[in-house]
Structure formats: structure tokens, C-alpha cells
Amino acid sequence: MVEQTSHSIEAIAEQTGFADRERMRRAFPRSFGQPPNGIRHNARVLA
């Protein structure tokens, strides 16, 4: 969703079960190596 939609990070966090944006932001580097905004930026640059 972060890469493929224009939904806000807050909306994505809510839709995917995170309590808030901050919790999602902290979880992303552990799983993906970078924060959600970094993933979104890279997806747009490579598109």
C-alpha cells in the first residue's frame, strides 16, 4: 500500500492494524530496512 497508493501514511497505518503512524514508522525499519516514507519515495523515483 505504501508503494502503490497515494493514501496518507496515517490512513495506511490505520487500515493495516497499527495503533498509529508512529508505531508503523518504528516497525518498518525492522522489517524493510527503511521507514514508510523512504519506501514510498524510492517507489516513485523508480517508477
PyMOL Python script that loads the backbone (N, CA, C, O; Angstrom):
from pymol import cmd

cmd.read_pdbstr("""\
ATOM      1  N   MET A   1       0.819  -1.193   0.000  1.00  0.00           N
ATOM      2  CA  MET A   1       0.000   0.000   0.000  1.00  0.00           C
ATOM      3  C   MET A   1       0.863   1.256   0.000  1.00  0.00           C
ATOM      4  O   MET A   1       0.523   2.249  -0.643  1.00  0.00           O
ATOM      5  N   VAL A   2       1.966   1.212   0.713  1.00  0.00           N
ATOM      6  CA  VAL A   2       2.827   2.390   0.779  1.00  0.00           C
ATOM      7  C   VAL A   2       3.357   2.725  -0.613  1.00  0.00           C
ATOM      8  O   VAL A   2       3.414   3.894  -0.996  1.00  0.00           O
ATOM      9  N   GLU A   3       3.736   1.716  -1.353  1.00  0.00           N
ATOM     10  CA  GLU A   3       4.304   1.934  -2.690  1.00  0.00           C
ATOM     11  C   GLU A   3       3.250   2.216  -3.750  1.00  0.00           C
ATOM     12  O   GLU A   3       3.508   2.979  -4.681  1.00  0.00           O
ATOM     13  N   GLN A   4       2.079   1.625  -3.633  1.00  0.00           N
ATOM     14  CA  GLN A   4       1.142   1.611  -4.748  1.00  0.00           C
ATOM     15  C   GLN A   4      -0.069   2.529  -4.603  1.00  0.00           C
ATOM     16  O   GLN A   4      -0.884   2.605  -5.523  1.00  0.00           O
ATOM     17  N   THR A   5      -0.214   3.230  -3.473  1.00  0.00           N
ATOM     18  CA  THR A   5      -1.364   4.118  -3.319  1.00  0.00           C
ATOM     19  C   THR A   5      -0.893   5.506  -2.927  1.00  0.00           C
ATOM     20  O   THR A   5       0.260   5.708  -2.546  1.00  0.00           O
ATOM     21  N   SER A   6      -1.794   6.441  -3.027  1.00  0.00           N
ATOM     22  CA  SER A   6      -1.488   7.796  -2.568  1.00  0.00           C
ATOM     23  C   SER A   6      -2.137   8.075  -1.220  1.00  0.00           C
ATOM     24  O   SER A   6      -2.170   9.221  -0.772  1.00  0.00           O
ATOM     25  N   HIS A   7      -2.654   7.036  -0.572  1.00  0.00           N
ATOM     26  CA  HIS A   7      -3.236   7.201   0.764  1.00  0.00           C
ATOM     27  C   HIS A   7      -2.158   7.719   1.719  1.00  0.00           C
ATOM     28  O   HIS A   7      -0.975   7.418   1.563  1.00  0.00           O
ATOM     29  N   SER A   8      -2.584   8.493   2.696  1.00  0.00           N
ATOM     30  CA  SER A   8      -1.631   9.002   3.675  1.00  0.00           C
ATOM     31  C   SER A   8      -1.059   7.841   4.494  1.00  0.00           C
ATOM     32  O   SER A   8      -1.665   6.775   4.610  1.00  0.00           O
ATOM     33  N   ILE A   9       0.115   8.083   5.052  1.00  0.00           N
ATOM     34  CA  ILE A   9       0.730   7.071   5.906  1.00  0.00           C
ATOM     35  C   ILE A   9      -0.175   6.791   7.104  1.00  0.00           C
ATOM     36  O   ILE A   9      -0.269   5.649   7.554  1.00  0.00           O
ATOM     37  N   GLU A  10      -0.841   7.821   7.622  1.00  0.00           N
ATOM     38  CA  GLU A  10      -1.774   7.644   8.733  1.00  0.00           C
ATOM     39  C   GLU A  10      -2.911   6.688   8.353  1.00  0.00           C
ATOM     40  O   GLU A  10      -3.272   5.803   9.129  1.00  0.00           O
ATOM     41  N   ALA A  11      -3.472   6.878   7.151  1.00  0.00           N
ATOM     42  CA  ALA A  11      -4.572   6.022   6.698  1.00  0.00           C
ATOM     43  C   ALA A  11      -4.093   4.586   6.503  1.00  0.00           C
ATOM     44  O   ALA A  11      -4.799   3.641   6.856  1.00  0.00           O
ATOM     45  N   ILE A  12      -2.914   4.422   5.951  1.00  0.00           N
ATOM     46  CA  ILE A  12      -2.367   3.078   5.745  1.00  0.00           C
ATOM     47  C   ILE A  12      -2.122   2.400   7.090  1.00  0.00           C
ATOM     48  O   ILE A  12      -2.428   1.219   7.257  1.00  0.00           O
ATOM     49  N   ALA A  13      -1.578   3.132   8.034  1.00  0.00           N
ATOM     50  CA  ALA A  13      -1.344   2.567   9.368  1.00  0.00           C
ATOM     51  C   ALA A  13      -2.651   2.073   9.971  1.00  0.00           C
ATOM     52  O   ALA A  13      -2.716   0.969  10.511  1.00  0.00           O
ATOM     53  N   GLU A  14      -3.682   2.890   9.875  1.00  0.00           N
ATOM     54  CA  GLU A  14      -4.989   2.518  10.427  1.00  0.00           C
ATOM     55  C   GLU A  14      -5.563   1.295   9.720  1.00  0.00           C
ATOM     56  O   GLU A  14      -6.066   0.378  10.368  1.00  0.00           O
ATOM     57  N   GLN A  15      -5.486   1.284   8.391  1.00  0.00           N
ATOM     58  CA  GLN A  15      -6.059   0.184   7.608  1.00  0.00           C
ATOM     59  C   GLN A  15      -5.319  -1.131   7.809  1.00  0.00           C
ATOM     60  O   GLN A  15      -5.894  -2.202   7.614  1.00  0.00           O
ATOM     61  N   THR A  16      -4.052  -1.061   8.196  1.00  0.00           N
ATOM     62  CA  THR A  16      -3.269  -2.281   8.358  1.00  0.00           C
ATOM     63  C   THR A  16      -3.111  -2.722   9.809  1.00  0.00           C
ATOM     64  O   THR A  16      -2.357  -3.649  10.107  1.00  0.00           O
ATOM     65  N   GLY A  17      -3.836  -2.041  10.716  1.00  0.00           N
ATOM     66  CA  GLY A  17      -3.887  -2.524  12.086  1.00  0.00           C
ATOM     67  C   GLY A  17      -2.914  -1.903  13.062  1.00  0.00           C
ATOM     68  O   GLY A  17      -2.866  -2.324  14.218  1.00  0.00           O
ATOM     69  N   PHE A  18      -2.135  -0.918  12.644  1.00  0.00           N
ATOM     70  CA  PHE A  18      -1.250  -0.250  13.585  1.00  0.00           C
ATOM     71  C   PHE A  18      -2.063   0.723  14.430  1.00  0.00           C
ATOM     72  O   PHE A  18      -3.052   1.288  13.963  1.00  0.00           O
ATOM     73  N   ALA A  19      -1.644   0.912  15.666  1.00  0.00           N
ATOM     74  CA  ALA A  19      -2.349   1.822  16.566  1.00  0.00           C
ATOM     75  C   ALA A  19      -2.238   3.268  16.080  1.00  0.00           C
ATOM     76  O   ALA A  19      -3.164   4.060  16.253  1.00  0.00           O
ATOM     77  N   ASP A  20      -1.100   3.603  15.473  1.00  0.00           N
ATOM     78  CA  ASP A  20      -0.906   4.949  14.948  1.00  0.00           C
ATOM     79  C   ASP A  20       0.277   4.962  13.991  1.00  0.00           C
ATOM     80  O   ASP A  20       0.985   3.967  13.840  1.00  0.00           O
ATOM     81  N   ARG A  21       0.475   6.094  13.357  1.00  0.00           N
ATOM     82  CA  ARG A  21       1.543   6.244  12.364  1.00  0.00           C
ATOM     83  C   ARG A  21       2.919   5.977  12.977  1.00  0.00           C
ATOM     84  O   ARG A  21       3.766   5.343  12.347  1.00  0.00           O
ATOM     85  N   GLU A  22       3.141   6.450  14.182  1.00  0.00           N
ATOM     86  CA  GLU A  22       4.444   6.311  14.826  1.00  0.00           C
ATOM     87  C   GLU A  22       4.809   4.850  15.044  1.00  0.00           C
ATOM     88  O   GLU A  22       5.963   4.469  14.847  1.00  0.00           O
ATOM     89  N   ARG A  23       3.867   4.045  15.439  1.00  0.00           N
ATOM     90  CA  ARG A  23       4.157   2.616  15.632  1.00  0.00           C
ATOM     91  C   ARG A  23       4.508   1.944  14.306  1.00  0.00           C
ATOM     92  O   ARG A  23       5.397   1.095  14.247  1.00  0.00           O
ATOM     93  N   MET A  24       3.808   2.329  13.254  1.00  0.00           N
ATOM     94  CA  MET A  24       4.131   1.774  11.937  1.00  0.00           C
ATOM     95  C   MET A  24       5.514   2.246  11.494  1.00  0.00           C
ATOM     96  O   MET A  24       6.301   1.465  10.960  1.00  0.00           O
ATOM     97  N   ARG A  25       5.805   3.525  11.718  1.00  0.00           N
ATOM     98  CA  ARG A  25       7.098   4.075  11.323  1.00  0.00           C
ATOM     99  C   ARG A  25       8.243   3.350  12.027  1.00  0.00           C
ATOM    100  O   ARG A  25       9.293   3.120  11.427  1.00  0.00           O
ATOM    101  N   ARG A  26       8.047   2.992  13.284  1.00  0.00           N
ATOM    102  CA  ARG A  26       9.093   2.281  14.018  1.00  0.00           C
ATOM    103  C   ARG A  26       9.219   0.824  13.595  1.00  0.00           C
ATOM    104  O   ARG A  26      10.309   0.255  13.670  1.00  0.00           O
ATOM    105  N   ALA A  27       8.135   0.215  13.156  1.00  0.00           N
ATOM    106  CA  ALA A  27       8.169  -1.194  12.753  1.00  0.00           C
ATOM    107  C   ALA A  27       8.801  -1.387  11.373  1.00  0.00           C
ATOM    108  O   ALA A  27       9.439  -2.410  11.124  1.00  0.00           O
ATOM    109  N   PHE A  28       8.632  -0.425  10.486  1.00  0.00           N
ATOM    110  CA  PHE A  28       9.104  -0.587   9.118  1.00  0.00           C
ATOM    111  C   PHE A  28      10.606  -0.837   8.996  1.00  0.00           C
ATOM    112  O   PHE A  28      10.995  -1.757   8.277  1.00  0.00           O
ATOM    113  N   PRO A  29      11.463  -0.072   9.655  1.00  0.00           N
ATOM    114  CA  PRO A  29      12.901  -0.347   9.503  1.00  0.00           C
ATOM    115  C   PRO A  29      13.302  -1.752   9.938  1.00  0.00           C
ATOM    116  O   PRO A  29      14.222  -2.342   9.373  1.00  0.00           O
ATOM    117  N   ARG A  30      12.614  -2.281  10.937  1.00  0.00           N
ATOM    118  CA  ARG A  30      12.919  -3.650  11.377  1.00  0.00           C
ATOM    119  C   ARG A  30      12.584  -4.663  10.293  1.00  0.00           C
ATOM    120  O   ARG A  30      13.295  -5.654  10.126  1.00  0.00           O
ATOM    121  N   SER A  31      11.503  -4.420   9.553  1.00  0.00           N
ATOM    122  CA  SER A  31      11.061  -5.377   8.542  1.00  0.00           C
ATOM    123  C   SER A  31      11.600  -5.074   7.149  1.00  0.00           C
ATOM    124  O   SER A  31      11.919  -5.991   6.392  1.00  0.00           O
ATOM    125  N   PHE A  32      11.703  -3.789   6.809  1.00  0.00           N
ATOM    126  CA  PHE A  32      12.024  -3.401   5.437  1.00  0.00           C
ATOM    127  C   PHE A  32      13.317  -2.608   5.293  1.00  0.00           C
ATOM    128  O   PHE A  32      13.729  -2.305   4.173  1.00  0.00           O
ATOM    129  N   GLY A  33      13.963  -2.266   6.403  1.00  0.00           N
ATOM    130  CA  GLY A  33      15.234  -1.567   6.338  1.00  0.00           C
ATOM    131  C   GLY A  33      15.137  -0.063   6.168  1.00  0.00           C
ATOM    132  O   GLY A  33      16.164   0.614   6.113  1.00  0.00           O
ATOM    133  N   GLN A  34      13.934   0.476   6.084  1.00  0.00           N
ATOM    134  CA  GLN A  34      13.751   1.921   5.963  1.00  0.00           C
ATOM    135  C   GLN A  34      12.329   2.294   6.368  1.00  0.00           C
ATOM    136  O   GLN A  34      11.446   1.437   6.402  1.00  0.00           O
ATOM    137  N   PRO A  35      12.105   3.573   6.676  1.00  0.00           N
ATOM    138  CA  PRO A  35      10.769   3.996   7.087  1.00  0.00           C
ATOM    139  C   PRO A  35       9.795   4.020   5.916  1.00  0.00           C
ATOM    140  O   PRO A  35      10.223   3.992   4.762  1.00  0.00           O
ATOM    141  N   PRO A  36       8.488   4.072   6.192  1.00  0.00           N
ATOM    142  CA  PRO A  36       7.488   4.062   5.130  1.00  0.00           C
ATOM    143  C   PRO A  36       7.684   5.168   4.088  1.00  0.00           C
ATOM    144  O   PRO A  36       7.519   4.929   2.891  1.00  0.00           O
ATOM    145  N   ASN A  37       8.035   6.377   4.539  1.00  0.00           N
ATOM    146  CA  ASN A  37       8.231   7.459   3.581  1.00  0.00           C
ATOM    147  C   ASN A  37       9.408   7.184   2.647  1.00  0.00           C
ATOM    148  O   ASN A  37       9.373   7.578   1.481  1.00  0.00           O
ATOM    149  N   GLY A  38      10.433   6.525   3.134  1.00  0.00           N
ATOM    150  CA  GLY A  38      11.569   6.159   2.296  1.00  0.00           C
ATOM    151  C   GLY A  38      11.170   5.152   1.230  1.00  0.00           C
ATOM    152  O   GLY A  38      11.593   5.254   0.079  1.00  0.00           O
ATOM    153  N   ILE A  39      10.367   4.194   1.612  1.00  0.00           N
ATOM    154  CA  ILE A  39       9.886   3.200   0.655  1.00  0.00           C
ATOM    155  C   ILE A  39       9.014   3.863  -0.396  1.00  0.00           C
ATOM    156  O   ILE A  39       9.136   3.567  -1.585  1.00  0.00           O
ATOM    157  N   ARG A  40       8.140   4.751   0.032  1.00  0.00           N
ATOM    158  CA  ARG A  40       7.263   5.457  -0.905  1.00  0.00           C
ATOM    159  C   ARG A  40       8.087   6.306  -1.878  1.00  0.00           C
ATOM    160  O   ARG A  40       7.829   6.305  -3.082  1.00  0.00           O
ATOM    161  N   HIS A  41       9.053   7.011  -1.362  1.00  0.00           N
ATOM    162  CA  HIS A  41       9.909   7.858  -2.198  1.00  0.00           C
ATOM    163  C   HIS A  41      10.647   7.018  -3.243  1.00  0.00           C
ATOM    164  O   HIS A  41      10.656   7.357  -4.426  1.00  0.00           O
ATOM    165  N   ASN A  42      11.259   5.932  -2.803  1.00  0.00           N
ATOM    166  CA  ASN A  42      12.010   5.067  -3.722  1.00  0.00           C
ATOM    167  C   ASN A  42      11.097   4.479  -4.799  1.00  0.00           C
ATOM    168  O   ASN A  42      11.512   4.355  -5.951  1.00  0.00           O
ATOM    169  N   ALA A  43       9.873   4.117  -4.447  1.00  0.00           N
ATOM    170  CA  ALA A  43       8.949   3.553  -5.427  1.00  0.00           C
ATOM    171  C   ALA A  43       8.606   4.598  -6.494  1.00  0.00           C
ATOM    172  O   ALA A  43       8.478   4.265  -7.672  1.00  0.00           O
ATOM    173  N   ARG A  44       8.461   5.831  -6.088  1.00  0.00           N
ATOM    174  CA  ARG A  44       8.124   6.890  -7.059  1.00  0.00           C
ATOM    175  C   ARG A  44       9.312   7.235  -7.926  1.00  0.00           C
ATOM    176  O   ARG A  44       9.138   7.517  -9.111  1.00  0.00           O
ATOM    177  N   VAL A  45      10.508   7.224  -7.379  1.00  0.00           N
ATOM    178  CA  VAL A  45      11.712   7.538  -8.144  1.00  0.00           C
ATOM    179  C   VAL A  45      11.950   6.464  -9.196  1.00  0.00           C
ATOM    180  O   VAL A  45      12.326   6.775 -10.327  1.00  0.00           O
ATOM    181  N   LEU A  46      11.734   5.215  -8.836  1.00  0.00           N
ATOM    182  CA  LEU A  46      11.979   4.102  -9.758  1.00  0.00           C
ATOM    183  C   LEU A  46      10.879   3.902 -10.771  1.00  0.00           C
ATOM    184  O   LEU A  46      11.074   3.199 -11.763  1.00  0.00           O
ATOM    185  N   ALA A  47       9.725   4.505 -10.547  1.00  0.00           N
ATOM    186  CA  ALA A  47       8.582   4.317 -11.456  1.00  0.00           C
ATOM    187  C   ALA A  47       8.777   5.059 -12.760  1.00  0.00           C
ATOM    188  O   ALA A  47       7.912   5.009 -13.634  1.00  0.00           O
TER     189      ALA A  47
END
""", "prot")
cmd.dss("prot")
cmd.show_as("cartoon", "prot")
cmd.util.cbc("prot")
cmd.orient("prot")
